[in-house]
């Protein structure tokens, strides 16, 4: 091994790059299939309206140059195509410089989407995909062994993801310190998965062990990433196991999956690395310059981690090159859900034939068992979870959602699992009500077949109709 590269990580790089390209594909597919209802020209928070009040330097994006729904769709599907090419290993068939540029294409396309995505893209894993995707561009291809600088920077990202999440928990909700948060979390998390009901009903002593193990993995193990092998590999492997446990317990888009991908970059996998020439000088200079720049930008995330007022999921630059991460600094004890209903009756009455819209991921029908969607990201369902916490989280878009349901907007209805009204015959009125949901116990499940039980709390939105409708 020369001073610049680490040939022993040849297979680790291969697994990392192909898996990351797979996550890019999921992200672009999510954008392509959902953007019209959320962000399109007739969406709930239209991109053109956002661009009219936002400068390019604040949110760099191709869409400042031109926007149309067709152009957005073209960018999203182009991202899918490039991601598929990277999964197939096309970058390894190109010269080194061309491979670097090819990896920067999905990064630039997804940056353009995130920077106009507004509240629909205000999730930590968006910035994480961009930060990791940028680093992947400088990891090289089959013409050069993996650069040590980039491998170190990937571990640095993994450290910040895990350690930042651990700090936000231990400083946050008291239940993390007394080891009781998992008494509630599996039931109140944003989008339960098919096994969440079972996780919730695990014995409470096991829940306490889970929390203690989580603290160890996030507050102690990250430091071992910077120790010699095989200790660093063991630390990364433990992180992978922990993340797979989280994958089984809920739907967190690609957050867990990209953390697993990052951990693979730290594994020293057994392989016979091919003999390749030394890295060209231009490549060494480029990688060292990028590394120095990213380490300089890291000062703000580091200051955030050591601060008593640590914040979660913040980007400190418009290119999302170095960010701060963390999740669930507080855990809800009660689950609330907004149930959206419509009726043909005019005027509407309490005893009218109110029919509920069913969402793909968020709880609604008491007998509908949660599904596994991650790493696919159901953006509307996630925002509905925030809306149930407080109407303030829904101010930008909830009125637009109701309006489109009243119009029978096909793009919006495609985001749902089931609409009780066909697009050509939308309801006359739509209302929303807030319910408290809880998982049933074993006896209730056997007797009713329902995994949820709910109780009415209050009206969330009174019966509403389109302005000016007769």
Secondary structure, DSSP 8 states (H G I E B T S, - for coil): --SSB-GGGHHHHHHHHHHHHHHHHHHHHHHHHHHHHHTSTTSTT-HHHHHHT--TTTS--GGGT---HHHHHHHHHHHHHHHHHHHTTGGGGS-HHHHHHHHHHHHHHHHHHHTT-GGGG-SHHHHHHHHHHHHHTTS--TTS--BHHHHHHHHHHHHHHHHHHHHHHHHS-HHHHTT-GGGTHHHHSSSB-TTHHHHHTS-HHHHHHHHHHHHHHHHTHHHHTTS-TTHHHHHHHHHHHHHHHHHHHB--TTHHHHHHHHHHTT--------------HHHHHHHHHHHHHHHHHHHHHHHHHHSTT--SSEESSTT--SEE----SS--SSEEEEEEEEE--SS--TTS--EE-EESSS--STT------TTS--HHHHHHHHHHH-GGGGTTTHHHHHHHHHHT-HHHHTTEEE-SS-GGG--SEEEEEEEEEEE--HHHHHHH--SEEEEEEEEEEEEE--TT--
